[in-house]
Amino acid sequence: MKYVDEFRRHDLAQQLAAAIQREANPQRQYQLMEFCGGHTHAIFRYGVQDLMPDNVNFVHGPGCPVCVLPIARLDHAMRLLHDHDVILCTYGDLLRVPASGRNSLLKVKADGADVRMVYSTQDALNIARDNPDREVVFFAIGFETTTPPTAVAIRQAHVEGLKNFSVFCNHVLTPAAIQNILESPELRGMGSVSIDGFFGPSHVSSIIGSRPYEFFAEEFQKPVVIAGFEPLDVMQSALMLIRQLNQGRHEVENEYTRVVTRDGNRKAQTLVADVMELRRSFEWRGLGLVPYSALQIKQDYAAFDAEKRFTVPVIDATDIKGCECPRILRGVKRPTDCKLFGKVCTPENPMGSCMVSSEGACAAYWSYGRFRQTEPVQEMQA
Amino acid sequence: MNANPERFNMRLNIRDGRVDMTHGSGGRAMAQLIDDLFVKYLDNHLLRQANDQASFEVNAGRMVMSTDSHVISPLFFPGGDIGSLSVHGTVNDVAMSGARPLYLSAGFILEEGFALADLERIVASMGEAANQAGVPVVTGDTKVVEKGKGDGVFINTTGIGVVPDGVNISGELARPGDVILVSGTIGDHGVAIMSSRENLTFETTIESDSAALHTLVANMVDAVPAIHCLRDPTRGGLATTLNELAQQSAVGMSLQESRIPINPSVSAACELLGLDPLYVANEGKLICICAADDAEHLLQVMRAHPLGQHAAIIGEVVDDRHGFVQMQTGFGGKRVVDWLAGEQLPRIC
């Protein structure tokens, strides 16, 4: 644990906090978007906001794989279970996400559908091997980090000649989403919302490298600092962003040099490119249809593509009325701006996806930060 | 458990045999299973009465009673199994009132096809745990369900105990200014269980902390009869148990993350899995809330007991109408330590 604890040291946090205090210009606001749910989680879990001056604000972005999955895709998975009686393997986070009609995978599982929680694509392959007379579908979601394991599983199934394994592919791409946020009317129009700079994703960037962010740092003149997921990483990166903004720079800098390189993991990229290709367009919860923002399985591997293997009727999905997840995901609203927040929507009974995952902004606000909306209580002597 | 006094023609084939429907039918097969397995390992003079009930004298005073059903997977894990766990769990639930546990009952629901060798291991471990705790299983029941309708074996245990005079421990008695103690490192049991689940191949030497805490409680109650609250943070972990107590007592709590004892290998495993050790189950730890003036003395008493060596003061009770459990993080910020929502799940990204 020594390696991890070093990135959570109280004394270093105090030093960084003092540096940020010194360098942040009190005459202006710093609106810094952390794209990744992993950063949102770290900020709340360690109370990083408490160490920041009042004019440095974290704006929470859409980088939470569960949060951005549109309801229609969940409904699609439900149809696979209902119409085709498949074994659906999924990561645990997805189980509680609300689908149309207040349904969820957890509820259909209780009704008898065969939903299995897995920890890796290898678990899903094993389930397929153990159940040769059943169709086994892996519900693949996530950003560039989780895509290579899915590609490996498809290749493995291909090599083994597994006939009963397929993937329902929902892998999405980070750069396309960031660009979409920067092009959104709220940001480009009247300037009601401003984002001054970005914390770049850590795990995603370990795969894709830092190069893909260079285009929009230049195009939109916004600095990007690729930041590790530990709280000291977040603070160091905040300081780097503040320095860039103070100096009028808009470059891609890399704080997470212990993992991320400019070119990323070439082997993983090649592997993914062998099995998957860009989708013309993919729906994101919150962002709508975003061109070339997701991956689909290539024709060569069509036998392992659950969308090609099973016919599913066109789905007319409905979002929960009043749920502000879409605007929260774009950083336009805060969880506390939503009328449902903490009233009818809580982690026990989530109405929107942002309340489900621990990386979702609403869940983080509620579970770690809701004392901030009330009066302070007396402190314990440290 | 009605031991059949007659001899049986064939010995119970424990090595290769399996539970079948006749073992729950009330006939001779069941009588033999009881004799050769249950009575053999759980033996005591009350069980040997061989009636439908155990009969014993009790002294006048306040008694407590608690029940717990054990439906765990896997049945055997590093540091214990469902047998010892079913004894420890109920002994602890009784002891958390400050009571001295007296007797246990045990109800087994066996799945057809379950290996008798595994059942023997479980019952032997249960007998050993009851023996070590000095709390005998005095009555029991066995049922068999068809294959596919159970998960190997389910065990329900019920316990009774007697509370010493002058002791009044209850979840609603925490008051602002009280001090919160924990008896040792947290999260060991949950991580041990997770590391031994079949679909999570994860090599670790972490053992479950499963243990009977009643002798630790007895020492604590002797030293400080005015303890306000005791509870064992099992499912939902330390965080959920503190929230329960905060709600019951209508108070808030303020914790210091740096003071919460956590085994480094448990932290490391949780780190890898994306879990928070505050929400991971324990089976041999307790949380104690007492007046600030008693805290230091109680801490010394706890540390003097083998099961309380790593006891620590982790926070205090505060006045807060919202009932929040808050924590000063080791990093220097503040956060809420909330109830566990649903199951704690590994993160995706």
Interface residues (C-beta under 8 A of the other chain):
Chain A: M1 V4 R8 R9 H10 A13 Q14 A17 C36 G37 G38 H41 F44 R45 Y46 G47 V48 Q49 D50 L51 G63 C64 P65 V66 Y91 G92 D93 L95 R96 M117 V118 Y119 D123 N126 I141 G142 F143 T145 T146 H203 V204 P231 T346 P347 E348 S357 S358 E359 W366 S367 Y368 G369 R370 F371 T374 V377 Q378 E379 M380 A382
Chain B: N199 L200 G252 S254 L255 Q256 S258 P264 S267 A268 E271 D276 G315 E316 V318 D319 D320 H322 F324 Q326 Q328 T329 G330 F331 G332 G333 K334 R335 V336 D338 W339 A341 G342 E343 L345 P346 R347 I348 C349
